[in-house]
Amino acid sequence: MSAPAPDMAGALPDAAGGPPREAAAPREGAAPPEAPARILLVEDSETQALQLRLLLEASGFAVTRCATAEAALEALNRGVPDLVVADYHLPGINGDELTRQMRLSLRTRATPVLMLTEAKGRDLERQGLESGADAYVPKSADRDLLVLRIRALLRERGAAGPREAAHGAFRRARLLVIDASASDRAALAGLLAQEGHEVVTAAGPEEALDALGAPGAAFDCVTVDLLAATYDAVALCRRIAALRGDGAGGFSLVGIGSAGASSKDLLVRAFSAGVDDVVPKGAEGEVLAIRVRTLVRRKLLDEDNRRVADELSQHERAAERARAEAAAAEAKAALAGALAQANHDLADANRQLKDAQAKLVQAAKMASLGELVAGIAHEINNPLAFILAHQGTVERLLGEIGAEADALSEPARRALAKARDRAGSMRLGLGRIQDLVVNLRKFSRLDEGEMRSVNVPEAIETVLALLQHKLGTRIAVERRLHGATEIHCTPALLNQVVMNVIGNAADAIPGEGTITVETLSDGENDLIRISDTGPGVPEDLRERIFEPFFTTKPVGSGTGLGLAIAYGVVQAHSGAITVETAPGGGASFVISIPRRAS
């Protein structure tokens, strides 16, 4: 069971499960104390959660603990903390999935997340950071460094500064690389430039401070070599952090230091000087790029949050002016007309959204289906060719033995005859598999996405062969192919339309029945009529059956996209698809495609 998760703004439960602890009342005449930073701890282990909670509370933080990611999401709905510390391995939703869901919400998108794990590993760290976490610390790390990392994340979030003007256009992140070694400086600049960043380099403090103080200079991240021999790197970090506080921009400060236990003193001094993160010297380039990308991503997300908030504020002010003007005008007819127009625009936007969703599903479905079908056909074709070759050899050897049947005993002749029968049955079965592979390859047509002349009978036979498992022996198919032999269209899309309509017809017939496929031609259009002997489509549903996600099948038996996809495909061909009552009482779908020149 998950631990209780109260409102982040309310009292916190005691670590031992006791009643909430109230904050001490301030003394009369004294300034109100600064509220402690609120941390949401997501840890399923009771022992480790208690240890971390005692450590964080002793460091001055207010801690709320949840045992599962699901409980943490419920707690985030009630209030947003200043920082989230989450275990990577959790029951149910993992820590990386929790981070991804937080990044999808505008309320929690900029909330810092510190990921914890039992094991060390670059793959786990890469996966945790790429999910949206801001930092990754093993549970075995030094507790002092863990607290310093948390304070750095909170300090960076608190130093966001005043809101800037909203900018909706995409921009590249600007980075400043400070390194005394020309080779290391060039290598790091090249690595970060490959990430799409705009990189400026500096060999020492004077050059770096000049770049930071240049008119119009605005950096998103600054990296400093903490092991430089020609200057005091920690003092330089302190000066750069001071510039950041004076309004040079809310950039992130990353130190590049040494690895090992002996570097703890350097790490403590670097974090105290204002560094937000430290990467070991000589670390794998991909890890460094991921960490810089994480810091830059958080800054850009924060800018986007401020931009969205500014736009919402502008929209609210515009709405207030519009309401005031509407109240002054007191034109009920005009207001009614505006409301009707708004409803019409909303319905139109909703319809366009559904059409776009159906088209996206169609595109993804056709691409995946084509690749899958082509891959299956290829994988079946190779062993099939091998078996066919050896099957021919077996038949030839049986024929040679049969030529000397007089010299064989009666049991041997019977066995030989039985072997010949089995070889013939094998030949028939392998032939059916070979026909199926050919039909699969015809249906996929991955290299034929453009308009071309399509043989209609051949396309219909291909679809019927692929649907044979659904038709079986209970549904008979009648073919009345009196229309044009070839029409100009997209082969794969036409196959999809015919397949969806015939598949729906087969599902609609409860027992035995008949499906009739008929092709016709008039002066300007080619028609394909597909009729069934099922219950038909009620009159009140005929206008809705082509809507995306509308289905009359039981829950779990259909997605409601088959006829919607067919409708969109026919529309893309400038044609039409309608439903009528079949002569036998079932449904009759008529596909009309304008005749095009080849």
C-alpha positions in Angstrom: 0.0 0.0 0.0 1.2 3.5 -0.8 1.9 5.9 2.0 -0.4 8.9 2.4 0.4 11.9 0.2 -1.2 15.1 1.6 -1.4 18.4 -0.1 2.1 19.8 -0.6 1.0 23.1 0.9 -0.3 21.5 4.1 1.3 19.8 7.1 3.6 16.9 6.5 3.2 13.5 8.2 5.8 12.4 10.7 8.5 10.0 9.4 7.4 7.4 11.8 3.8 7.6 10.8 2.7 9.9 13.7 0.4 12.9 13.5 1.5 15.8 11.3 4.0 18.2 12.8 3.0 21.9 12.9 5.6 24.5 12.3 6.7 26.5 15.3 4.9 29.9 15.6 7.2 32.9 14.9 8.2 35.1 17.7 6.3 38.4 18.0 8.1 41.2 16.0 10.4 38.7 14.2 10.4 38.3 10.4 8.4 35.2 9.3 10.8 32.3 8.7 11.4 31.1 5.1 9.3 28.1 4.3 11.4 24.9 3.8 11.7 23.5 0.3 9.1 20.8 -0.3 10.4 17.5 -1.6 8.3 14.6 -2.8 10.1 11.3 -2.1 8.9 8.3 -4.2 10.5 5.2 -2.7 8.9 1.7 -2.2 11.4 0.4 0.4 10.3 1.4 3.9 13.8 1.2 5.2 15.5 3.3 2.5 12.6 5.8 2.5 13.0 6.3 6.3 16.8 6.8 5.9 16.4 9.3 3.1 13.6 11.1 4.9 15.6 11.6 8.1 18.6 12.8 6.0 16.6 15.3 4.1 14.6 16.6 7.1 17.8 17.0 9.0 19.1 19.1 6.1 16.1 21.4 6.4 13.7 20.1 3.8 10.0 19.3 4.2 9.5 15.7 2.9 6.4 13.9 1.7 6.8 10.2 0.8 4.8 8.0 -1.6 5.5 4.3 -2.0 4.4 4.1 -5.7 4.5 6.3 -8.8 0.7 6.0 -9.0 0.4 7.5 -5.5 2.9 10.2 -6.5 0.8 11.2 -9.5 -2.2 11.6 -7.3 -0.2 13.7 -4.9 0.9 15.9 -7.8 -2.7 16.5 -8.7 -3.2 18.1 -5.2 -0.1 20.2 -5.1 3.3 20.6 -6.9 6.5 20.3 -4.8 9.7 22.1 -5.3 11.6 18.9 -6.2 10.9 15.2 -6.7 13.3 12.4 -5.6 12.2 9.2 -7.3 13.6 5.7 -7.2 14.2 4.3 -10.7 12.9 0.8 -9.8 9.3 1.1 -8.5 6.4 -1.4 -8.4 4.0 -0.6 -11.3 5.1 2.5 -13.1 8.9 2.9 -13.1 10.7 6.1 -12.1 11.5 7.0 -15.8 7.8 6.6 -16.8 6.8 8.8 -13.8 9.2 11.5 -15.1 7.9 11.3 -18.6 4.3 11.8 -17.4 5.4 14.8 -15.3 7.0 16.3 -18.4 3.7 15.9 -20.3 1.9 18.2 -17.8 2.3 21.9 -17.9 2.0 22.1 -14.1 4.9 19.8 -13.4 6.9 20.1 -16.6 9.6 22.3 -15.0 9.7 20.6 -11.6 13.2 19.2 -11.0 13.5 15.4 -10.7 16.4 13.6 -9.1 16.6 9.9 -10.1 17.9 7.3 -7.6 18.9 3.7 -8.3 20.5 0.7 -6.5 23.0 0.0 -9.3 25.5 2.0 -11.3 25.4 1.8 -15.0 25.6 4.2 -18.0 22.6 2.6 -19.6 20.5 3.2 -16.6 21.8 6.7 -16.3 21.2 7.4 -19.9 17.7 6.0 -19.8 16.8 8.0 -16.6 18.1 11.3 -18.0 16.5 10.8 -21.4 13.2 10.3 -19.8 13.3 13.8 -18.5 15.1 13.6 -15.1 17.4 16.5 -14.2 20.0 14.5 -12.3 20.9 10.8 -11.7 22.5 9.7 -8.4 23.2 6.1 -7.2 21.9 5.3 -3.7 25.4 4.4 -2.7 26.7 7.9 -3.4 28.0 10.0 -0.5 25.1 11.5 1.4 26.7 15.0 1.5 27.0 15.0 -2.2 23.3 13.9 -2.5 22.2 16.9 -0.4 24.5 19.3 -2.4 23.0 18.0 -5.7 19.5 18.6 -4.3 20.4 22.1 -3.2 21.9 22.9 -6.6 18.7 21.8 -8.4 16.6 23.9 -6.0 18.9 26.9 -6.4 18.8 26.7 -10.1 15.0 26.6 -10.1 14.7 29.5 -7.6 17.1 31.7 -9.7 14.8 31.7 -12.8 14.5 35.5 -12.5 11.8 37.8 -13.8 9.8 36.8 -16.8 11.0 37.8 -20.2 9.0 38.7 -23.2 7.2 35.7 -24.8 9.1 34.1 -27.7 7.4 31.4 -29.6 10.0 30.8 -32.3 12.6 28.0 -32.0 16.1 28.9 -31.2 19.4 27.1 -30.7 20.9 26.8 -27.3 24.1 28.9 -26.8 26.9 27.3 -24.8 30.2 28.7 -23.5 33.1 26.2 -23.2 36.0 27.3 -20.9 39.1 25.1 -21.1 42.8 26.0 -21.1 43.7 23.0 -23.3 43.2 23.9 -26.9 42.7 20.2 -27.9 40.2 19.5 -25.1 38.4 22.8 -25.9 38.1 21.9 -29.6 36.9 18.3 -28.9 34.3 19.5 -26.4 33.1 22.2 -28.7 32.8 19.8 -31.6 30.9 17.3 -29.4 28.4 19.9 -28.2 28.0 21.4 -31.7 26.9 18.0 -33.0 24.0 18.3 -30.6 22.8 21.3 -32.5 24.0 23.9 -30.0 25.8 27.2 -30.8 29.2 26.9 -29.1 31.5 29.8 -28.0 34.9 28.9 -26.6 37.3 30.6 -24.1 40.8 29.7 -23.0 40.8 31.6 -19.7 38.9 33.8 -17.2 39.5 37.1 -19.1 38.2 35.7 -22.4 35.3 34.0 -20.6 34.2 37.1 -18.7 34.4 39.2 -21.8 32.2 36.8 -23.6 29.7 36.8 -20.8 29.7 40.6 -20.6 29.4 41.2 -24.3 26.3 43.2 -25.3 23.4 41.0 -26.2 25.3 37.9 -24.9 22.9 35.3 -23.6 24.1 31.8 -22.8 22.1 28.7 -21.8 25.0 26.7 -20.3 28.6 27.4 -19.3 31.2 24.6 -18.8 34.4 25.1 -16.8 37.4 22.9 -16.6 37.9 22.5 -12.8 41.4 20.9 -13.2 42.9 23.9 -15.1 46.5 24.6 -14.0 46.7 28.2 -15.3 43.9 29.7 -13.3 41.7 29.1 -10.2 38.7 27.3 -11.6 36.6 27.4 -8.4 37.1 31.2 -8.1 36.1 31.6 -11.8 32.9 29.6 -11.1 32.1 31.9 -8.2 32.6 35.0 -10.4 30.4 33.4 -13.2 27.7 32.5 -10.7 27.7 36.1 -9.5 27.3 37.3 -13.0 24.3 35.0 -13.4 22.8 36.5 -10.3 23.3 40.0 -11.6 21.1 39.4 -14.7 23.5 37.9 -17.2 20.9 35.2 -17.8 19.7 32.1 -16.1 22.3 29.8 -17.6 23.4 26.5 -16.1 27.0 26.1 -14.8 28.7 22.7 -15.4 32.1 21.8 -14.0 34.4 19.2 -15.6 36.5 17.6 -12.8 38.2 14.4 -11.7 36.6 11.1 -10.7 37.3 9.1 -7.5 37.0 9.5 -3.7 39.8 12.0 -3.6 37.8 14.5 -5.6 35.1 15.1 -2.9 36.7 18.3 -1.6 36.8 19.7 -5.2 33.2 18.7 -5.7 32.1 20.3 -2.4 33.9 23.6 -3.3 32.5 23.6 -6.9 28.9 23.1 -5.7 29.4 25.8 -3.1 30.7 28.1 -5.7 27.5 27.8 -7.7 28.1 24.8 -10.0 24.9 23.0 -11.0 26.5 19.7 -12.1 30.0 18.1 -12.3 31.1 15.7 -15.0 34.2 13.6 -14.5 37.2 14.5 -16.7 37.5 12.1 -19.6 33.9 10.8 -19.2 32.3 9.3 -22.2 31.2 12.0 -24.6 27.7 10.8 -24.8 27.2 11.1 -21.1 28.5 14.7 -21.1 26.2 15.5 -24.0 23.2 14.0 -22.2 23.9 16.0 -19.0 24.3 19.3 -20.9 21.3 18.5 -23.0 19.3 17.9 -19.7 20.3 21.2 -18.2 19.5 23.1 -21.5 16.2 21.3 -21.9 15.1 22.4 -18.4 15.9 26.0 -19.1 14.1 26.0 -22.5 11.1 24.4 -20.9 11.0 27.0 -18.2 11.2 29.8 -20.9 8.3 28.0 -22.7 6.3 27.9 -19.4 6.7 31.7 -19.0 5.8 32.3 -22.6 2.6 30.2 -22.2 1.8 32.0 -19.0 2.2 35.4 -20.7 0.1 34.3 -23.6 -2.6 33.1 -21.3 -2.6 36.4 -19.4 -2.9 38.3 -22.7 -5.8 36.1 -23.8 -7.5 36.6 -20.4 -7.2 40.4 -20.8 -8.5 40.2 -24.4 -11.4 38.1 -23.2 -12.2 40.6 -20.5 -12.3 43.4 -23.0 -14.5 41.4 -25.3 -16.9 40.6 -22.5 -17.1 44.3 -21.5 -17.8 45.3 -25.1 -20.4 42.6 -25.4 -22.1 43.8 -22.2 -22.1 47.4 -23.4 -23.5 46.6 -26.8 -26.4 44.6 -25.3 -27.1 43.1 -28.8 -28.7 39.8 -28.0 -29.1 38.9 -31.6 -25.4 39.6 -32.3 -24.4 37.6 -29.3 -26.6 34.7 -30.4 -25.1 34.8 -33.9 -21.6 34.9 -32.4 -22.4 31.9 -30.2 -23.8 30.0 -33.2 -20.7 30.8 -35.2 -18.4 29.7 -32.4 -20.3 26.5 -32.1 -20.0 26.0 -35.9 -16.3 26.7 -35.8 -15.9 24.3 -32.8 -17.8 21.5 -34.7 -15.7 22.2 -37.8 -12.5 22.0 -35.8 -13.6 18.8 -34.1 -14.4 17.3 -37.4 -11.0 18.3 -38.8 -9.3 16.8 -35.8 -11.1 13.5 -36.2 -10.2 13.5 -39.9 -6.6 14.2 -39.1 -6.6 11.4 -36.4 -8.0 8.9 -38.9 -5.5 9.9 -41.6 -2.6 9.5 -39.1 -3.9 6.1 -38.1 -4.3 5.2 -41.7 -0.7 6.2 -42.6 0.8 4.4 -39.6 -1.4 1.3 -40.2 -0.5 1.1 -43.9 3.2 1.7 -43.3 3.3 -0.9 -40.5 1.1 -3.4 -42.4 3.2 -3.0 -45.6 6.5 -3.6 -43.8 5.1 -6.5 -41.9 3.5 -8.2 -44.9 6.6 -7.7 -47.0 8.8 -9.1 -44.2 6.6 -12.1 -43.6 6.5 -12.9 -47.3 10.2 -12.6 -47.6 10.9 -14.8 -44.5 8.4 -17.5 -45.8 9.7 -17.4 -49.3 13.3 -18.4 -48.4 12.6 -21.7 -46.6 9.7 -22.3 -49.0 12.1 -22.3 -52.0 14.4 -24.7 -50.1 11.6 -27.1 -49.3 10.3 -27.0 -52.9 13.7 -27.8 -54.3 14.1 -30.9 -52.0 10.5 -31.9 -52.5 11.2 -32.1 -56.2 14.2 -34.3 -55.5 12.1 -36.6 -53.3 9.5 -37.0 -56.1 12.3 -37.8 -58.6 13.8 -40.4 -56.3 10.4 -42.0 -55.7 9.9 -42.1 -59.4 13.2 -43.9 -59.9 12.3 -46.4 -57.2 8.9 -46.9 -58.7 10.6 -47.9 -62.0 11.9 -50.9 -60.2 8.7 -51.7 -58.4 8.6 -55.3 -59.7 11.7 -56.1 -57.7 10.1 -54.9 -54.5 8.0 -56.8 -52.0 4.3 -56.1 -51.6 4.7 -54.2 -48.3 7.5 -52.1 -50.0 5.2 -51.3 -53.0 2.4 -50.2 -50.6 4.8 -48.0 -48.7 6.1 -46.6 -52.0 2.5 -45.8 -53.1 1.8 -44.2 -49.8 5.0 -42.1 -50.1 3.9 -40.9 -53.5 0.5 -39.9 -52.2 2.1 -38.0 -49.4 4.6 -36.3 -51.8 1.6 -35.2 -53.9 -0.2 -33.8 -50.9 3.0 -31.9 -49.9 3.2 -30.5 -53.4 -0.4 -29.1 -53.1 0.3 -27.7 -49.7 3.5 -26.0 -50.7 1.7 -24.6 -53.8 -0.9 -23.0 -51.6 1.8 -21.5 -49.4 3.5 -20.2 -52.5 0.2 -18.6 -53.7 -0.2 -17.0 -50.3 3.3 -15.5 -50.4 2.5 -14.1 -53.9 -0.7 -12.6 -52.6 1.0 -11.0 -49.6 3.7 -9.4 -51.8 1.0 -8.1 -54.2 -1.0 -6.7 -51.3 2.0 -4.9 -49.6 3.1 -3.1 -52.8 5.5 -1.0 -50.7 7.2 0.5 -53.9 3.9 1.5 -55.5 2.6 4.4 -53.4 1.8 6.6 -56.4 -1.2 6.5 -58.7 -1.0 3.8 -61.4 -3.2 1.4 -63.4 -4.5 -1.4 -61.2 -6.0 -4.7 -62.3 -9.3 -4.8 -60.5 -10.1 -8.5 -60.6 -6.5 -9.3 -59.5 -6.7 -6.9 -56.6 -10.1 -8.3 -55.5 -8.8 -11.9 -55.6 -5.7 -10.9 -53.6 -8.0 -9.4 -50.9 -10.3 -12.4 -50.8 -7.3 -14.7 -50.5 -6.0 -12.8 -47.5 -9.5 -12.8 -45.9 -10.1 -16.5 -46.5 -9.4 -17.3 -42.8 -12.3 -15.0 -41.9 -14.7 -16.1 -44.7 -14.0 -19.9 -44.3 -16.8 -22.2 -45.6 -19.7 -20.4 -43.9 -19.6 -17.4 -46.3 -19.8 -17.8 -50.1 -18.4 -15.0 -52.3 -20.1 -14.2 -55.6 -18.1 -12.2 -58.2 -19.9 -10.1 -60.9 -17.0 -8.3 -62.5 -18.5 -6.5 -65.4 -16.8 -3.1 -65.0 -13.4 -1.9 -66.3 -10.6 -4.3 -65.9 -8.2 -1.6 -64.8 -8.7 1.7 -62.9 -6.2 4.4 -62.1 -5.6 4.7 -58.3 -3.2 3.9 -55.5 -3.0 0.1 -55.3 -2.3 -0.4 -51.6 -5.0 2.1 -50.6 -7.6 0.5 -52.8 -6.7 -2.9 -51.4 -7.2 -1.5 -47.9 -10.7 -0.1 -48.8 -12.0 -3.3 -50.3 -10.5 -5.4 -47.4 -12.1 -3.2 -44.7 -15.6 -3.3 -46.3 -15.5 -7.1 -47.0 -14.1 -7.7 -43.5 -16.9 -5.7 -42.0 -19.4 -7.6 -44.1 -18.0 -10.9 -42.9 -18.3 -9.8 -39.3 -21.9 -8.6 -39.8 -23.1 -12.0 -41.1 -24.0 -14.0 -37.9 -24.0 -17.5 -39.5 -23.9 -18.7 -43.1 -24.4 -16.1 -45.8 -23.2 -14.6 -49.1 -21.1 -11.6 -50.0 -21.4 -10.3 -53.6 -18.6 -8.3 -55.2 -19.7 -6.4 -58.3 -17.8 -4.0 -60.5 -19.6 -1.5 -62.9 -18.7 1.4 -65.1 -20.8 4.4 -66.1 -19.9 7.4 -68.2 -17.4 9.0 -65.7 -16.9 6.7 -62.7 -15.8 3.2 -61.9 -18.0 1.5 -59.3 -17.3 -1.3 -56.9 -20.4 -2.6 -55.1 -20.0 -5.0 -52.1 -23.3 -6.5 -50.8 -23.9 -8.9 -48.0 -26.9 -10.9 -46.5 -26.4 -9.7 -43.0 -28.8 -7.6 -40.9 -28.0 -4.4 -42.8 -27.3 -0.9 -41.4 -30.2 1.0 -39.7 -31.2 4.2 -41.3 -30.4 6.3 -38.3 -26.8 5.0 -38.2 -25.9 5.4 -41.9 -24.7 9.0 -41.3 -22.4 7.9 -38.5 -20.8 4.7 -39.6 -18.0 6.6 -41.4 -17.1 8.6 -38.3 -13.8 7.7 -36.7 -14.0 5.5 -33.6 -17.8 4.9 -34.1 -18.6 1.1 -34.0 -21.6 -1.1 -33.4 -19.4 -4.1 -32.5 -19.0 -5.2 -28.8 -16.3 -3.6 -26.7 -12.9 -5.1 -27.6 -14.1 -6.4 -31.0 -13.3 -3.3 -33.1 -11.7 0.1 -33.1 -14.3 1.9 -35.2 -11.6 3.0 -37.7 -12.2 0.5 -40.6 -14.9 2.4 -42.4 -13.5 5.8 -41.4 -10.2 4.8 -43.1 -12.1 3.6 -46.1 -14.0 6.9 -46.3 -10.7 8.9 -46.1 -9.0 6.8 -48.7 -11.9 7.2 -51.2 -12.0 10.9 -50.5 -8.3 11.1 -51.3 -9.2 9.6 -54.7 -11.9 12.4 -55.1 -14.5 9.6 -55.0 -17.4 8.7 -52.8 -18.5 5.7 -50.7 -22.2 5.2 -49.7 -24.3 2.6 -48.0 -27.6 1.3 -49.3 -30.0 -1.6 -48.6 -29.0 -4.7 -50.5 -31.7 -6.6 -52.5 -31.5 -9.5 -49.9 -32.0 -7.1 -47.0 -28.4 -6.7 -46.0 -26.0 -3.8 -46.5 -24.6 -2.7 -49.9 -21.5 -0.4 -49.9 -20.9 1.4 -53.2 -17.4 2.8 -53.9 -17.3 5.3 -56.7 -14.0 6.5 -58.1 -13.7 9.0 -60.9 -12.1 7.7 -64.1 -8.6 9.1 -64.6 -6.3 8.9 -67.5 -3.3 6.5 -67.0 
